[in-house]
Amino acid sequence: MGSEHSIILLHTDVRWLSRGLILNRVLELLTELEIFLRDRNSKLCEDFADPKFIACLGYLSDIFTHLKQVNKQLHRTSVIIVEASKKMTALQTKLDLWARRVHQSNFANLPNLDEERSGVLPEINEDITEHLKILKNHFTGYFSKDIIPTERWIIRPSATELSEMKDDDPAIEKLIDLQFSATLREELKRLVFIFWVKLAYSFTLLTQPAFQVLVPFVTTYLCESGFSSLVAMKIKARN
């Protein structure tokens, strides 16, 4: 049909990252899909002529794009649970902000919805506002508060006030030595996890609680990427 795209995206190896892209592709092929469905006498063609359906599709493509960005930030080998928890809290704060903006007919964060909502009744604003609030509540408790450490010195040992620790804590003296070591402070600027690994034997009292925070897997990303690699090894082209 002379379209920019010749196919609709299928799920990739990293399935959860491709959903937003699929919705964007469908949104860009609205006219072509409507003609395709009408030629095949499918009732689905009626949806592609419905302004409310198109506006909702634009909203979903926007929200999945935002979720995809958060997913990509979480799915790295070096992400620790503290960082992941902060990103989820930031996402909830943004969802709350977007809900207030949509309620005021401000679609600055939802460009596809803003482009496709012409001719749609204002009631869609209420539906989207309610959905954003439900989505925010869905992410509440994504990481249990019991497993989020309160010791700030694990992440920023050089900037932590000693008054934040108890005087009878046996690790406080080691933290003092660590804070006044210029060499170790430069090492910390690189990567938190590698920094603590290097101190595993010299600062045992500090590294043991630090590893309990840094070692656990935050998401199933490593597992899923391992499965994807295994599948790639089993294809005929690999043989």
ROVOZA-619402 format. One record per residue (C-alpha): x, y, z; residue in three letters. Coordinates in steps of 0.2 Angstrom, whole numbers. Layout:
N
u,v,w,aa
X,Y,Z,ALA
...
//
This chain:
239
u,v,w,aa
0,0,0,MET
15,11,-1,GLY
16,12,18,SER
32,16,28,GLU
31,-1,36,HIS
29,-17,27,SER
25,-29,42,ILE
18,-28,60,ILE
31,-31,73,LEU
31,-48,81,LEU
37,-52,99,HIS
56,-52,100,THR
67,-62,112,ASP
64,-49,125,VAL
45,-50,125,ARG
41,-37,138,TRP
51,-24,129,LEU
42,-26,112,SER
24,-23,117,ARG
26,-4,117,GLY
34,-5,100,LEU
20,-16,93,ILE
6,-4,99,LEU
16,11,91,ASN
17,1,74,ARG
-2,-3,75,VAL
-5,16,78,LEU
5,20,63,GLU
-4,8,52,LEU
-22,12,57,LEU
-28,16,39,THR
-20,1,31,GLU
-26,-11,45,LEU
-44,-4,43,GLU
-43,-8,24,ILE
-36,-25,27,PHE
-49,-30,40,LEU
-63,-23,29,ARG
-58,-33,14,ASP
-59,-48,25,ARG
-76,-44,32,ASN
-69,-43,49,SER
-80,-34,62,LYS
-64,-27,70,LEU
-63,-14,56,CYS
-77,-5,65,GLU
-65,-2,80,ASP
-52,6,68,PHE
-66,18,63,ALA
-71,22,81,ASP
-62,38,88,PRO
-63,33,106,LYS
-55,16,102,PHE
-41,25,92,ILE
-38,37,106,ALA
-37,23,119,CYS
-25,14,107,LEU
-14,30,107,GLY
-15,31,126,TYR
-9,13,128,LEU
5,15,116,SER
11,30,126,ASP
10,21,143,ILE
18,6,136,PHE
32,16,129,THR
35,24,147,HIS
34,7,155,LEU
47,0,142,LYS
59,14,147,GLN
58,9,165,VAL
60,-9,160,ASN
76,-5,151,LYS
83,4,166,GLN
79,-11,177,LEU
85,-24,165,HIS
104,-22,167,ARG
117,-33,175,THR
123,-20,187,SER
106,-14,194,VAL
104,-16,213,ILE
88,-17,223,ILE
90,0,230,VAL
91,8,213,GLU
77,-2,206,ALA
66,3,221,SER
69,21,218,LYS
65,20,200,LYS
48,11,204,MET
45,25,217,THR
49,38,203,ALA
37,29,191,LEU
23,30,204,GLN
26,48,207,THR
25,51,188,LYS
9,41,186,LEU
1,52,200,ASP
7,68,191,LEU
0,61,174,TRP
-16,57,181,ALA
-18,75,188,ARG
-13,82,171,ARG
-25,71,161,VAL
-39,76,173,HIS
-35,94,168,GLN
-34,89,149,SER
-16,91,149,ASN
-8,77,138,PHE
10,83,138,ALA
16,66,143,ASN
5,56,131,LEU
9,63,114,PRO
0,49,104,ASN
-16,51,114,LEU
-15,70,112,ASP
-14,68,93,GLU
-28,55,91,GLU
-41,62,104,ARG
-49,74,92,SER
-68,72,92,GLY
-68,61,108,VAL
-79,65,122,LEU
-71,72,138,PRO
-77,56,147,GLU
-61,47,141,ILE
-51,59,152,ASN
-60,51,167,GLU
-57,34,161,ASP
-38,37,158,ILE
-36,46,175,THR
-44,31,184,GLU
-33,19,174,HIS
-17,29,179,LEU
-22,28,197,LYS
-25,9,196,ILE
-8,7,188,LEU
0,17,202,LYS
-8,6,215,ASN
-2,-9,205,HIS
16,-5,207,PHE
14,-2,226,THR
24,-15,235,GLY
33,-21,220,TYR
48,-22,231,PHE
44,-26,249,SER
49,-13,262,LYS
57,-27,272,ASP
71,-30,260,ILE
75,-12,256,ILE
90,-7,267,PRO
89,8,278,THR
108,9,279,GLU
114,23,268,ARG
132,19,270,TRP
131,4,259,ILE
127,15,244,ILE
137,31,249,ARG
149,26,262,PRO
160,42,260,SER
145,54,262,ALA
137,45,277,THR
137,54,294,GLU
144,43,307,LEU
130,49,319,SER
118,39,308,GLU
125,23,315,MET
124,17,333,LYS
140,19,344,ASP
140,0,348,ASP
140,-5,330,ASP
156,-14,327,PRO
157,-8,309,ALA
158,10,313,ILE
177,10,316,GLU
179,1,299,LYS
168,14,291,LEU
179,28,298,ILE
194,20,291,ASP
185,19,274,LEU
179,37,274,GLN
197,44,277,PHE
205,33,263,SER
207,44,248,ALA
211,29,237,THR
196,20,241,LEU
185,35,239,ARG
191,36,221,GLU
187,18,219,GLU
169,21,225,LEU
166,33,211,LYS
167,19,198,ARG
154,6,203,LEU
147,2,220,VAL
147,-17,218,PHE
165,-19,212,ILE
170,-7,226,PHE
163,-18,239,TRP
170,-34,231,VAL
188,-27,232,LYS
185,-24,251,LEU
178,-42,254,ALA
193,-47,265,TYR
200,-30,272,SER
183,-23,278,PHE
173,-39,282,THR
161,-31,294,LEU
156,-19,281,LEU
155,-30,266,THR
144,-44,273,GLN
129,-33,276,PRO
133,-24,259,ALA
133,-40,249,PHE
116,-44,257,GLN
109,-29,248,VAL
120,-29,232,LEU
120,-48,227,VAL
101,-53,226,PRO
94,-52,208,PHE
82,-38,206,VAL
72,-45,191,THR
71,-61,180,THR
81,-52,167,TYR
97,-62,169,LEU
87,-78,168,CYS
77,-73,153,GLU
92,-67,144,SER
100,-84,147,GLY
85,-93,140,PHE
86,-81,124,SER
104,-85,122,SER
101,-104,123,LEU
87,-103,110,VAL
99,-93,98,ALA
111,-107,100,MET
99,-120,95,LYS
93,-113,78,ILE
98,-121,62,LYS
108,-106,56,ALA
119,-109,72,ARG
121,-127,67,ASN
//
